[in-house]
Amino acid sequence: MEIKQQLRLSQQLVMTPQLQQAIKLLQMSRIELEALVREEMLENPVLEDSLEPGSRLERDTESTGESTTIDRQVDADDKITSEVGKETEKKSDDIDWERYLENHSLQAPVPSFRRGNEDELPGYEATMASGEDLVDHLWWQIRMSDLVEDEMRFAALVLGNLDDAGYLKMENVPPEEVVPKLSSEADLHPEDAEEVLKIIQKMDPLGVASRTLAECLRVQAEHHEMDALTLTIIDEHLDNLEKKNYTAIAKDLDVALDEVYDVAQVIAELEPRPGRNFITEEPRYIVPDVHVHKVGEKYFVVANDDGMPKLKISGFYRSAMAGDPKAKEYIQNKLRSAQWLIRSIDQRRKTIVKVTECIVDKQRDFFDKGIEHLKPMILRDVAEAVGMHESTISRVTSNKYVATPRGVFELKFFFNSAIKREGSKEDIASEAVKQAIKKIISAEEGSNPYSDQKIVEILAERDIKIARRTVAKYREMLGILSSSKRKKYF
């Protein structure tokens, strides 16, 4: 063992905190960015929203007549920092606290919503309606029933194992073993547990807590007092009913085909997912990051700044740190953080606009003629055109949306693989092929739907040659059933 000194030359990638922040902002959605900016404004007193009435920077501007545009603020970052260093010889008593408090007193008062002797109106949050949860809805009905303590425990376990569709399911437990397992946990006899489950299934929504689709439909059919043929088809021929194999049902039950058609129509009116109206998933809101406007024959890309705080660096803190080294160090750190945030947001904005302009230029036919004219495009095509790396383009287009004259689209929508075409014709985008398949199926006759092979032949007539399995894959991606399930018998 010995200690040595030696020189070693090596290369390594070091990501500064500022670079990490820029990358993080680039891949954020518009809503996430707005939330982050407002959080930074709460934590960093140096940051201000220049659009807010009565902001410190706005009041300081009105009294001094200085310009406060964001472009000048970004360009003047270094100047602000140097000015801060020159103020160390000033005293903290130089702050004009009287003027500061006077400016606060000149702000417009908060409007009052009181009328005469009426009580104050409730806040906005108190007036918002919320959807009722399925479990809460059922538990209220259970409390109104005459179940005893051990039956209530079993009912609570049932509600705790409902899925979004309203079915009683337990992971890795067969449907027939769910009730015995829950009844043992509730210390209730299995036969009594089955009776409690039937009571729950007859509550609103009808058929909830069923273990299978057949059980769910049978509960509803019995409630509506449907005939024996309907109950038999639900119990024994649900698979054939799903496949619309009505002939097999009629032959097995020795009934007329027309009767099977009538029963199928009745069963189709039942609810296969009782809990669908109680799903409490939060809605997903989409805010476009950019807008594409058509003026004459040209398209213009404009960043969407609506609702986004317009950040400024407050000039008030320049004099607040004079004479106090600790205050100076604290405010200087906050100034650097604010400067980098403003620069990163501005760079993010410019990058998204630049990439969108390139997409609009390459997909001009789509904007002029429609989705059938969407061209094949990959990340490399845009990366080479704008002089950026493909990973940057991927971050820019993730969770970013553009509002166009043809609707709102995610930027990733415009990137499609190429489908070869015969002859000298240009390749076609996969998304355009999907839309072609969708149009072909929408134009078919309900009694004689096109098979996947027939769709292949129709596309071939349009010089689009793809395999049958590719048609099946695109059809499933569009949520379209197979030809046997699309066939209409009545």
QUIGI-V111958 format. One record per backbone hydrogen bond with DSSP energy under -0.5 kcal/mol. NH is the residue of the N-H (numbers start at 1). CO is the residue of the C=O. If there is no record, write none. Layout:
nh->NH co->CO
nh->NH co->CO
This chain:
nh->10 co->8
nh->14 co->12
nh->15 co->13
nh->16 co->14
nh->20 co->16
nh->21 co->17
nh->22 co->18
nh->23 co->19
nh->24 co->20
nh->25 co->21
nh->26 co->22
nh->27 co->23
nh->28 co->25
nh->30 co->399
nh->33 co->29
nh->34 co->30
nh->35 co->31
nh->36 co->32
nh->37 co->33
nh->38 co->34
nh->39 co->35
nh->40 co->36
nh->41 co->37
nh->42 co->38
nh->43 co->39
nh->44 co->40
nh->45 co->43
nh->47 co->44
nh->48 co->312
nh->50 co->48
nh->50 co->310
nh->52 co->49
nh->55 co->52
nh->59 co->55
nh->60 co->56
nh->61 co->57
nh->62 co->58
nh->63 co->59
nh->64 co->60
nh->65 co->61
nh->73 co->69
nh->74 co->70
nh->75 co->71
nh->76 co->72
nh->77 co->74
nh->80 co->76
nh->81 co->77
nh->82 co->78
nh->83 co->79
nh->84 co->80
nh->85 co->81
nh->86 co->82
nh->87 co->83
nh->87 co->84
nh->88 co->85
nh->89 co->86
nh->90 co->87
nh->94 co->91
nh->95 co->92
nh->97 co->95
nh->100 co->96
nh->101 co->97
nh->102 co->98
nh->103 co->99
nh->104 co->100
nh->105 co->101
nh->106 co->102
nh->107 co->104
nh->116 co->114
nh->118 co->115
nh->127 co->123
nh->127 co->124
nh->128 co->125
nh->134 co->278
nh->137 co->133
nh->138 co->134
nh->139 co->135
nh->140 co->136
nh->141 co->137
nh->142 co->138
nh->143 co->139
nh->144 co->140
nh->145 co->142
nh->152 co->148
nh->153 co->149
nh->154 co->150
nh->155 co->151
nh->156 co->152
nh->157 co->153
nh->158 co->154
nh->159 co->155
nh->160 co->156
nh->161 co->158
nh->162 co->159
nh->163 co->167
nh->166 co->163
nh->168 co->210
nh->169 co->161
nh->169 co->167
nh->173 co->170
nh->177 co->174
nh->178 co->174
nh->178 co->175
nh->179 co->175
nh->181 co->177
nh->182 co->178
nh->183 co->179
nh->184 co->180
nh->185 co->181
nh->186 co->182
nh->187 co->184
nh->188 co->183
nh->193 co->189
nh->194 co->190
nh->195 co->191
nh->196 co->192
nh->197 co->193
nh->198 co->194
nh->199 co->195
nh->200 co->196
nh->201 co->197
nh->202 co->198
nh->203 co->200
nh->207 co->201
nh->208 co->205
nh->209 co->166
nh->210 co->207
nh->216 co->212
nh->217 co->213
nh->218 co->214
nh->219 co->215
nh->220 co->216
nh->221 co->217
nh->222 co->218
nh->223 co->219
nh->224 co->220
nh->225 co->222
nh->226 co->221
nh->231 co->227
nh->232 co->228
nh->233 co->229
nh->234 co->230
nh->235 co->231
nh->236 co->232
nh->237 co->233
nh->241 co->237
nh->242 co->238
nh->243 co->239
nh->244 co->241
nh->245 co->240
nh->246 co->244
nh->249 co->245
nh->250 co->246
nh->251 co->247
nh->252 co->248
nh->253 co->249
nh->254 co->250
nh->255 co->250
nh->260 co->256
nh->261 co->257
nh->262 co->258
nh->263 co->259
nh->264 co->260
nh->265 co->261
nh->266 co->262
nh->267 co->263
nh->268 co->264
nh->269 co->265
nh->269 co->266
nh->270 co->267
nh->272 co->270
nh->275 co->165
nh->276 co->273
nh->278 co->275
nh->279 co->276
nh->285 co->283
nh->287 co->285
nh->288 co->286
nh->289 co->401
nh->290 co->401
nh->291 co->302
nh->292 co->403
nh->293 co->291
nh->293 co->300
nh->295 co->293
nh->295 co->298
nh->296 co->294
nh->297 co->295
nh->298 co->295
nh->300 co->293
nh->302 co->291
nh->302 co->300
nh->304 co->289
nh->305 co->303
nh->308 co->305
nh->311 co->309
nh->312 co->48
nh->314 co->46
nh->314 co->312
nh->318 co->315
nh->319 co->316
nh->320 co->316
nh->321 co->317
nh->322 co->319
nh->324 co->321
nh->325 co->323
nh->328 co->324
nh->329 co->325
nh->330 co->326
nh->331 co->327
nh->332 co->328
nh->333 co->329
nh->334 co->330
nh->335 co->331
nh->336 co->332
nh->337 co->333
nh->338 co->334
nh->339 co->335
nh->340 co->336
nh->341 co->337
nh->342 co->338
nh->343 co->339
nh->344 co->340
nh->345 co->341
nh->346 co->342
nh->347 co->343
nh->348 co->344
nh->349 co->345
nh->350 co->346
nh->351 co->347
nh->352 co->348
nh->353 co->349
nh->354 co->350
nh->355 co->351
nh->356 co->352
nh->357 co->353
nh->358 co->354
nh->359 co->355
nh->360 co->356
nh->361 co->357
nh->362 co->358
nh->363 co->359
nh->364 co->361
nh->366 co->363
nh->367 co->363
nh->368 co->364
nh->369 co->365
nh->370 co->365
nh->370 co->366
nh->373 co->370
nh->374 co->371
nh->377 co->416
nh->381 co->378
nh->382 co->378
nh->383 co->379
nh->384 co->380
nh->385 co->381
nh->386 co->382
nh->387 co->383
nh->388 co->383
nh->393 co->389
nh->394 co->390
nh->395 co->391
nh->396 co->392
nh->397 co->393
nh->398 co->394
nh->398 co->395
nh->400 co->397
nh->402 co->409
nh->403 co->290
nh->404 co->402
nh->404 co->407
nh->407 co->404
nh->409 co->402
nh->409 co->407
nh->411 co->400
nh->412 co->397
nh->413 co->410
nh->414 co->411
nh->415 co->412
nh->416 co->377
nh->416 co->414
nh->419 co->428
nh->420 co->418
nh->422 co->463
nh->425 co->422
nh->428 co->419
nh->429 co->374
nh->430 co->417
nh->433 co->429
nh->434 co->430
nh->435 co->431
nh->436 co->432
nh->437 co->433
nh->438 co->434
nh->439 co->435
nh->440 co->436
nh->441 co->437
nh->442 co->438
nh->443 co->439
nh->444 co->441
nh->445 co->448
nh->448 co->445
nh->455 co->451
nh->456 co->452
nh->457 co->453
nh->458 co->454
nh->459 co->455
nh->460 co->456
nh->461 co->457
nh->462 co->458
nh->462 co->459
nh->463 co->460
nh->464 co->459
nh->465 co->420
nh->465 co->463
nh->466 co->464
nh->471 co->467
nh->472 co->468
nh->473 co->469
nh->474 co->470
nh->475 co->471
nh->476 co->472
nh->477 co->473
nh->478 co->474
nh->479 co->476
nh->480 co->475
nh->485 co->482
nh->486 co->482
nh->487 co->483
nh->488 co->446
nh->489 co->487
